[in-house]
């Protein structure tokens, strides 16, 4: 339903842009929900992207749309905006989104926009800019409700209704701090409304507070929010002083971003989506990753050259190279994907390296034995040569066992070295497995066939 709705909207906007039906297009844009517009931009030319964006009249809608666009598209639109337009966009963004937006701007434009903001807002954004990318500090919102533990439920409700708290993005939790602004407790709105009005916060707040530090990686923050099923997590500094919150909507973006990066890395195409990028940019992103496969293929060619005499004497050996390499590559990708996903979700502990590796290797050996028996039987039936059948069977068994071993071992080792384990998959594992599979297969065949 949603896909069909997006398709119809995209085709309608494209048709109206071609016709130059500006008035009708502006009317549609004003009525469409802001969440439906970002997906339209990726199918438009740069000129039409700018036209469509400038047709958005609502400043808040405009700010939301540009914050949800792919970075390349956002930059194309930013180039057509003046400083006043940029300042208006930043002014209508949540502070965490405005930080990400300002980081895309050239330094001179970012400084100019910051200079046009109110001092309090400018200081708030500059404070967030000092945190490293992809950390809790970089994605947190510094607006939250924090009260003292001696306040009664009645006074808390009155505080929530005060003008200064009306703009808080997610007032689902009331955080409790001491006189030094250190986090000591938390209460949900539900807890607040079910207790007698005169009950102080200290009597009904939860004292075991789940919190994160400003320097914690955003992926770890996402895992914490997902594990404890909370709508927001408080962020504290090194002194346990509360400085912000990370909300569930930002966590969803983090999960989507991290999952996309892992999938792209495992596919061997980098870590950036390329469907919205130019041909040259797409080639530049994918070229280095394909080089690993290229090197693996060259290595396999040299190995085949070493065993050229064996191939000339027993030509059927060549028939089974694709299936031996293919089965090894497939199970290697399976094992690595399972391990990478387990590490990402916290279900696989990198300290249990040998337990994970031995399990995957055992699975690889059992599956390898199953397919070795089937393929060996077929070879024996077709060629009537036991040595050839045994060589092929051992080739499949060793290829799948070794691939499962490496598919589990490499991501675990990468993770223990604090390197993204997703880079160990894709062309790296398949290339490694291809080379060793061919080497073992022909070495065994040479011995068994006496060639």
Legacy VTK file of the C-alpha trace (Angstrom):
# vtk DataFile Version 3.0
C-alpha trace
ASCII
DATASET POLYDATA
POINTS 451 float
0.000 0.000 0.000
2.731 2.476 0.990
4.884 1.545 -2.026
1.953 2.050 -4.393
1.141 5.385 -2.755
4.731 6.586 -3.198
4.738 5.442 -6.829
1.562 7.342 -7.646
2.829 10.494 -5.885
6.192 10.329 -7.684
4.628 9.821 -11.117
2.142 12.643 -10.498
4.857 15.105 -9.472
7.063 14.098 -12.420
4.190 14.610 -14.850
3.289 18.015 -13.429
6.925 19.120 -13.529
7.155 18.157 -17.205
4.001 20.137 -17.971
5.094 23.121 -15.915
1.836 23.004 -13.933
3.295 25.047 -11.089
0.042 26.065 -9.393
-1.348 22.548 -9.268
1.992 21.131 -8.163
2.283 23.668 -5.330
-1.210 22.727 -4.176
-0.311 19.018 -4.076
2.959 19.711 -2.242
1.114 21.744 0.401
-1.311 18.896 1.088
1.116 15.953 0.979
2.489 14.773 4.328
6.123 15.800 4.730
7.176 12.185 5.297
6.016 11.265 1.761
8.070 13.898 -0.063
11.727 12.812 0.478
11.297 9.579 -1.531
10.177 11.618 -4.563
13.416 13.605 -4.871
15.642 10.622 -5.738
13.783 10.141 -9.058
14.130 13.778 -10.168
16.869 15.686 -11.942
18.851 18.277 -9.982
16.887 21.106 -11.596
13.540 19.531 -10.699
14.743 18.702 -7.188
15.388 22.386 -6.609
12.072 23.389 -8.179
10.142 20.979 -5.992
11.938 22.045 -2.833
11.291 25.740 -3.450
7.573 24.973 -3.819
7.396 23.937 -0.161
6.066 26.983 1.686
5.877 25.666 5.245
9.295 26.293 6.900
8.916 23.300 9.255
7.972 21.044 6.349
10.927 22.313 4.348
13.291 21.652 7.257
11.957 18.136 7.747
12.227 17.228 4.066
15.828 18.360 3.619
16.872 16.591 6.824
15.500 13.300 5.451
17.107 13.515 1.999
20.238 11.707 0.882
23.293 13.875 1.496
24.076 14.323 -2.215
20.541 15.538 -2.907
20.635 17.850 0.114
23.902 19.375 -1.114
22.423 19.972 -4.581
19.532 21.850 -3.003
21.744 23.732 -0.540
23.734 25.167 -3.457
20.567 26.951 -4.621
19.791 28.496 -1.208
20.991 31.784 0.223
22.066 32.359 3.819
18.611 33.557 4.875
17.006 30.380 3.506
19.582 28.210 5.284
19.072 30.065 8.556
15.297 29.612 8.302
15.741 25.868 7.739
18.078 25.480 10.725
15.727 27.540 12.884
12.922 25.045 12.224
14.966 21.900 12.861
15.426 19.999 16.109
18.895 20.707 17.459
20.266 17.259 16.584
19.092 17.571 12.957
20.428 21.116 12.707
23.876 19.877 13.770
23.895 17.258 11.003
22.696 19.901 8.529
25.363 22.428 9.496
28.085 19.793 9.102
27.116 19.493 5.430
27.609 23.227 4.826
30.910 24.852 3.873
32.570 26.419 6.905
31.854 29.992 5.821
28.133 29.309 5.321
27.872 27.355 8.577
29.498 30.234 10.483
27.171 32.730 8.821
24.094 30.683 9.734
25.267 30.303 13.333
25.803 34.058 13.480
22.170 34.678 12.484
20.777 32.420 15.197
19.767 33.613 18.640
22.631 33.400 21.119
21.042 30.668 23.243
20.236 28.484 20.235
23.633 29.130 18.663
25.455 28.095 21.840
23.323 24.974 22.085
24.133 23.918 18.516
27.825 24.764 18.864
27.896 22.626 21.999
26.568 19.654 20.018
28.999 20.261 17.155
31.962 19.484 19.406
30.941 15.845 19.783
32.379 13.268 17.400
30.177 11.948 14.610
28.165 8.780 15.278
28.218 9.222 19.052
25.403 9.734 21.534
26.491 13.338 21.995
26.155 14.055 18.277
22.586 12.735 17.991
21.185 13.780 21.373
18.643 16.519 22.015
19.690 18.956 24.759
16.046 19.836 25.555
14.578 17.629 28.273
12.622 17.861 31.511
14.758 17.434 34.617
13.345 18.196 38.068
14.408 17.865 41.700
13.450 14.771 43.671
11.611 16.700 46.406
8.981 18.057 43.978
5.495 16.634 44.429
3.467 15.048 41.635
1.186 18.107 41.577
4.099 20.499 41.147
5.617 18.266 38.447
2.386 18.417 36.426
2.283 22.188 36.819
5.876 22.365 35.630
5.026 20.277 32.553
2.256 22.738 31.705
4.559 25.738 31.998
5.528 27.648 28.876
9.217 26.761 29.074
8.457 23.030 28.732
5.933 23.277 25.895
8.626 22.950 23.214
10.267 19.825 24.654
10.296 17.258 21.833
9.478 14.138 23.818
8.121 14.737 27.335
7.352 11.068 27.964
9.805 10.843 30.840
10.550 13.123 33.765
14.191 12.880 34.709
15.199 13.521 38.300
18.483 15.240 39.140
20.197 16.265 42.352
21.496 19.718 43.254
24.542 19.157 41.026
22.354 18.133 38.036
23.484 14.522 38.323
20.931 11.990 37.142
19.402 10.078 40.062
16.048 8.818 38.794
13.339 8.762 36.128
9.547 8.636 36.073
7.137 7.973 33.226
4.048 10.120 32.717
1.929 7.113 33.651
3.603 6.820 37.046
3.132 10.555 37.535
-0.644 10.594 37.022
-1.490 7.509 39.112
0.124 8.666 42.367
-1.517 11.068 44.871
-0.762 14.757 44.071
1.277 15.261 47.221
3.693 12.379 46.587
7.298 13.571 46.093
9.227 12.345 43.053
11.718 10.442 45.192
8.953 8.094 46.347
7.815 6.872 42.923
10.746 7.462 40.596
12.799 4.547 39.249
16.296 4.779 40.684
17.901 2.188 38.414
18.216 4.497 35.409
19.431 3.263 32.031
21.723 5.950 30.621
24.503 6.401 28.052
27.581 8.603 27.901
28.210 11.349 25.350
31.039 9.418 23.712
29.194 6.117 23.328
28.867 4.884 19.737
25.390 5.464 18.308
25.050 1.793 17.388
25.556 0.789 21.024
22.997 3.423 22.054
20.516 1.897 19.597
21.095 -1.571 21.056
20.406 -0.257 24.578
17.152 1.449 23.552
16.021 -1.676 21.684
16.902 -3.999 24.572
15.107 -2.027 27.274
12.142 -0.902 25.103
12.349 2.742 26.110
11.229 5.788 24.129
14.258 7.870 25.066
17.549 7.335 26.853
19.277 10.036 28.947
22.809 11.109 28.029
25.278 11.982 30.787
28.801 13.387 30.789
31.833 12.049 32.631
30.499 13.471 35.916
27.121 11.777 35.433
25.569 15.169 34.828
22.606 14.921 32.467
23.198 16.817 29.203
20.556 15.480 26.799
18.392 12.609 25.562
18.421 10.362 22.507
14.885 9.709 21.300
13.475 6.631 19.620
12.958 8.386 16.265
16.704 9.029 16.079
17.351 5.427 17.110
15.256 4.200 14.188
17.385 6.329 11.854
20.568 4.925 13.417
19.389 1.321 13.038
18.445 1.921 9.420
21.737 3.670 8.700
23.905 1.026 10.387
21.987 -1.869 8.791
22.333 -0.257 5.372
26.071 0.243 5.854
26.550 -3.384 6.912
24.527 -4.732 3.978
26.470 -2.605 1.497
29.806 -3.624 2.990
28.843 -7.293 2.929
27.864 -6.905 -0.718
31.240 -5.353 -1.429
29.967 -1.953 -2.631
31.267 0.327 0.117
29.055 1.886 2.747
27.145 4.529 0.801
23.950 4.150 -1.187
24.846 4.737 -4.834
21.480 4.742 -6.596
21.131 8.500 -6.142
24.729 9.321 -7.044
26.321 10.125 -10.398
27.920 7.487 -12.607
31.414 8.747 -11.798
30.733 8.803 -8.030
29.221 5.305 -8.142
32.246 3.953 -10.012
34.631 5.590 -7.546
32.798 4.006 -4.596
32.559 0.497 -6.038
35.914 0.231 -7.810
38.126 -0.379 -4.727
35.784 -3.040 -3.352
35.734 -4.953 -6.629
39.530 -4.916 -6.642
39.540 -7.582 -3.914
37.540 -9.925 -6.144
39.842 -9.104 -9.033
42.936 -10.008 -7.007
41.268 -13.240 -5.885
40.481 -14.161 -9.467
44.065 -13.449 -10.547
45.314 -15.651 -7.710
43.044 -18.503 -8.813
44.326 -18.135 -12.390
47.941 -18.456 -11.262
47.070 -21.549 -9.220
45.389 -23.115 -12.252
48.533 -22.346 -14.232
50.622 -24.307 -11.731
48.359 -27.324 -12.230
48.121 -26.945 -16.008
49.633 -30.382 -16.632
47.070 -31.986 -14.329
44.269 -30.356 -16.292
45.699 -31.531 -19.592
45.937 -35.116 -18.379
42.540 -35.200 -16.609
40.299 -32.657 -18.351
37.175 -33.458 -16.233
38.915 -31.821 -13.255
37.995 -28.443 -14.769
34.292 -29.318 -14.849
33.969 -29.118 -11.090
35.888 -25.909 -10.368
32.767 -23.667 -10.479
30.723 -25.794 -8.066
33.597 -26.201 -5.595
34.309 -22.463 -5.578
30.609 -21.582 -5.561
29.659 -23.828 -2.634
32.595 -22.536 -0.610
31.785 -18.916 -1.386
28.105 -19.359 -0.531
28.600 -20.972 2.860
31.349 -18.469 3.658
28.936 -15.596 3.044
26.256 -17.369 5.095
28.556 -17.833 8.086
29.948 -14.309 7.937
26.484 -12.770 7.596
25.201 -14.712 10.608
28.209 -13.689 12.708
28.159 -10.026 11.610
24.446 -9.796 12.355
24.976 -11.493 15.721
27.719 -9.034 16.647
25.564 -6.068 15.563
22.596 -7.182 17.669
24.712 -8.226 20.653
23.736 -11.891 20.384
27.297 -12.910 19.562
30.016 -12.051 22.076
33.396 -11.421 20.421
35.090 -12.886 23.503
33.614 -16.281 22.616
35.616 -16.451 19.411
36.491 -20.141 19.390
33.021 -21.247 20.468
31.451 -19.372 17.551
34.116 -20.408 15.049
34.038 -24.085 16.029
30.246 -24.159 15.765
30.247 -22.664 12.265
33.094 -24.938 11.174
31.170 -27.995 12.422
28.126 -26.839 10.436
30.328 -26.311 7.381
31.856 -29.778 7.677
28.472 -31.498 8.026
27.002 -29.622 5.081
30.218 -30.175 3.120
30.072 -33.920 3.799
26.451 -34.039 2.614
27.202 -32.347 -0.707
30.521 -34.199 -1.081
28.674 -37.541 -0.974
26.120 -36.382 -3.536
28.668 -34.879 -5.934
31.145 -37.737 -5.491
28.420 -40.252 -6.324
27.441 -38.323 -9.458
31.075 -38.119 -10.603
31.559 -41.859 -10.045
28.374 -42.621 -11.965
29.309 -40.320 -14.855
33.054 -41.009 -15.238
33.561 -44.316 -13.420
36.803 -43.147 -11.810
36.976 -43.514 -8.041
40.053 -41.300 -7.656
38.363 -38.475 -9.555
35.147 -38.862 -7.538
37.106 -38.840 -4.278
39.107 -35.775 -5.366
35.937 -33.833 -6.166
34.283 -34.949 -2.910
37.288 -33.891 -0.833
37.432 -30.605 -2.764
33.820 -29.766 -1.897
34.206 -30.880 1.727
37.405 -28.899 2.297
36.088 -25.822 0.473
32.875 -25.632 2.508
34.562 -26.420 5.832
37.285 -23.864 5.319
34.822 -21.241 4.067
32.607 -21.650 7.133
35.689 -21.390 9.336
36.914 -18.191 7.688
33.390 -16.773 7.431
33.103 -16.898 11.210
36.737 -16.249 12.145
37.390 -13.105 10.092
34.421 -11.017 11.354
35.153 -12.043 14.943
38.797 -11.038 14.607
37.875 -7.747 12.946
35.428 -7.001 15.766
38.049 -7.773 18.428
40.398 -5.313 16.689
37.620 -2.673 16.740
37.273 -2.822 12.949
33.805 -3.054 11.425
33.313 -6.829 10.942
31.114 -6.240 7.888
34.213 -5.445 5.809
35.377 -9.038 6.292
32.515 -10.339 4.166
31.687 -9.969 0.488
34.663 -10.015 -1.882
37.261 -10.512 0.853
35.972 -13.859 2.049
34.937 -15.123 -1.385
38.324 -14.220 -2.881
40.176 -15.888 -0.030
37.997 -18.986 -0.238
38.283 -19.203 -4.025
42.078 -19.251 -3.905
42.328 -21.869 -1.151
39.541 -24.007 -2.627
41.262 -24.296 -5.991
44.636 -24.919 -4.356
43.364 -27.723 -2.080
41.237 -29.285 -4.822
44.095 -29.613 -7.320
46.622 -30.617 -4.696
44.381 -33.499 -3.572
43.589 -34.454 -7.184
47.277 -34.488 -8.095
48.037 -36.870 -5.249
45.061 -39.211 -5.710
45.213 -39.341 -9.504
48.991 -39.603 -9.587
49.440 -36.788 -12.100
LINES 1 452
451 0 1 2 3 4 5 6 7 8 9 10 11 12 13 14 15 16 17 18 19 20 21 22 23 24 25 26 27 28 29 30 31 32 33 34 35 36 37 38 39 40 41 42 43 44 45 46 47 48 49 50 51 52 53 54 55 56 57 58 59 60 61 62 63 64 65 66 67 68 69 70 71 72 73 74 75 76 77 78 79 80 81 82 83 84 85 86 87 88 89 90 91 92 93 94 95 96 97 98 99 100 101 102 103 104 105 106 107 108 109 110 111 112 113 114 115 116 117 118 119 120 121 122 123 124 125 126 127 128 129 130 131 132 133 134 135 136 137 138 139 140 141 142 143 144 145 146 147 148 149 150 151 152 153 154 155 156 157 158 159 160 161 162 163 164 165 166 167 168 169 170 171 172 173 174 175 176 177 178 179 180 181 182 183 184 185 186 187 188 189 190 191 192 193 194 195 196 197 198 199 200 201 202 203 204 205 206 207 208 209 210 211 212 213 214 215 216 217 218 219 220 221 222 223 224 225 226 227 228 229 230 231 232 233 234 235 236 237 238 239 240 241 242 243 244 245 246 247 248 249 250 251 252 253 254 255 256 257 258 259 260 261 262 263 264 265 266 267 268 269 270 271 272 273 274 275 276 277 278 279 280 281 282 283 284 285 286 287 288 289 290 291 292 293 294 295 296 297 298 299 300 301 302 303 304 305 306 307 308 309 310 311 312 313 314 315 316 317 318 319 320 321 322 323 324 325 326 327 328 329 330 331 332 333 334 335 336 337 338 339 340 341 342 343 344 345 346 347 348 349 350 351 352 353 354 355 356 357 358 359 360 361 362 363 364 365 366 367 368 369 370 371 372 373 374 375 376 377 378 379 380 381 382 383 384 385 386 387 388 389 390 391 392 393 394 395 396 397 398 399 400 401 402 403 404 405 406 407 408 409 410 411 412 413 414 415 416 417 418 419 420 421 422 423 424 425 426 427 428 429 430 431 432 433 434 435 436 437 438 439 440 441 442 443 444 445 446 447 448 449 450
